[in-house]
Amino acid sequence: MLVVAIALAGCAYEYDDGFASATESAPAPAFTDAALPRDPSTRQPVSGAELDAWLAEVLPATEGQVFHTGFGTLEADEEREETTAQLPSGSYALTLACRSPRRVSFTISHANKELVDLNLRCRTSRVNVVYLPADAVLTIKVEANAGANFAYRVSRI
């Protein structure tokens, strides 16, 4: 029995528990910060060629028939209202976008009935799909509490 005890005392069992030992040095992880602050200038309204470039980015070419496009610049606490020509019946995509440090309000109505009432967070585009009767005329109202660029498109789908 003494021989078995001496023999077992000399055996050691080792296993990998997934942790590095104190003598091993693991490489330091690479620093990757997914939450880098955004450049605040990308939220400020622009004009001229910069406005044209922004417009091409937020309202890219579409395969549907475009009936109305509007865009521009608003001062703080300014409101703009525009109307479309008469539209044939059918389904339409209403694409809305803005560039501002604050939200911009879009209200789209037909015959005093609101179809879209949206406070859009800028730096995003929003597409709303609506069905319109024959000879519909849309009223598009845009409001901003801070300086802003806005853009919208009415296209048939």
N, C-alpha and C positions, 0 to 999 in steps of 0.2 A: 504494500500500500504506500509505503514511503517512496518507493521508486515512481509510482504513478503521480503522487503529489509533486515530487521534484520535477518530473517531466512536464506536467501541466503548468507549473510556475514559470517555466521558460518560454511558454507560448504566449503570444500577444495577438489579439485580433484587431486589425485596423480596417476602417471603412471610411468612405467619402461621404461626409454629411452635407456637402454643398457649400460649406463655408471655407474660405481660404485660411490657412493657418497663419499665425502671427509672423512666421518667418518668410512667408511668401508676400510679395507686393503686387497687388492688382493694379493695372493701369487706371489712371484717373479718368472718369467719364468725361467726354467732350461736353463743353457748355453749349447748350442749345436752348434759347429762350424763345418760346413760341409767342410770347406776349410782348413783343417789342412795341414801343409806343409808335403810333401812326404820326406821320408828318402833318401837323395842323394846317399847313398851307393847302393841302388837298381838299379841305372843306370850305375854303374861302371862294366866293364868287369870282369868276373870271370874265374876260371880254375878248373880243377880236378873234384871232386865230386860236387862242386857248379855248374859247367858248365853242368854236367850230369843232375842235378836236374832242372836247368833252361830249358834245352832241353826237358825234359819230360813234363814240364809245357806248353811250347809254341808250341810243336808239339805232342799233345796227340795221343793216339792210334786212328787209323782210320779204317773204315770198307772197304774202297777201297783198291785196289792193289797198294802197294807202289813200285815205280820203282827206285827212287833215293832219297837219303837224304844226305844233306851236312850241316856241321856246323863247327865252329871254332872261332878263335880269330884273329882280325886284329889290327895292330899298326896304329897310326895316319898316314894318307895319304898313306895307303897301299891299294892295289887292288889285288883281287884274281879272277881267271877265271877257271871254271870247265866245263866239258861237260858230258852229260849223254850217256848211251848206246843207241842204236837204239830203238825207242819206236813204238809199234803198233798203228795204227790209232785209234782215239777215243777222248773223252772228258777227260781232265785232270784238277785237282785242283793243283795250284801252291801256296803253303803256305809259306809265308815269315815272318821272325821275327828278331828282333835285340835287343841288350842291350847295350846302350851307352848314354853318356850325350848329344850327337848330333845325327842328322839323319844319316842313312846309305842308300846308293844308291844300288838298285838292278836293273840289266838289264838282261832280258831273251830274247834270240833270237833263231830263227831257220832259216837256210839258208839265213843269212844276213838280216833277217826281224825281227825287234823288236816286240816282243809280249807283253812285260812288261817293262816299264821304270818308276821306282818308287823311290822317296826319302822318305823312311819310317821313320815316327816318332817312335822312340824306345819306348818300353813298350807296344806296340800293335802288333797284328799279322794281316796279310792281306792275303786273299785268292783270287786268280785270277783264273778264269775258261777259258780254251782255248781248241780249237779243233785242233788236230794235224793229218796230213796225215800219211800214213804208212811209217815206217823206218825213222821217224823224229829224229834228234839229237839236243838237246837243249844245248845252251851255256849260262851259268849262270855267270854273272860278279857281284862281290860285291865290293864296295868301301866305305871307311870310312875316314872322316877328323879328327876323334879322335879315341882313342882306343875303340874297339867294339867287341862284340860277335855277330855272325850271325847264322841263321839257315834257312834251306829251305827244302821243301819236294815236290816231284813230284809224285802224286798219280792219278790213273785212277778212274773216277767216273761213 
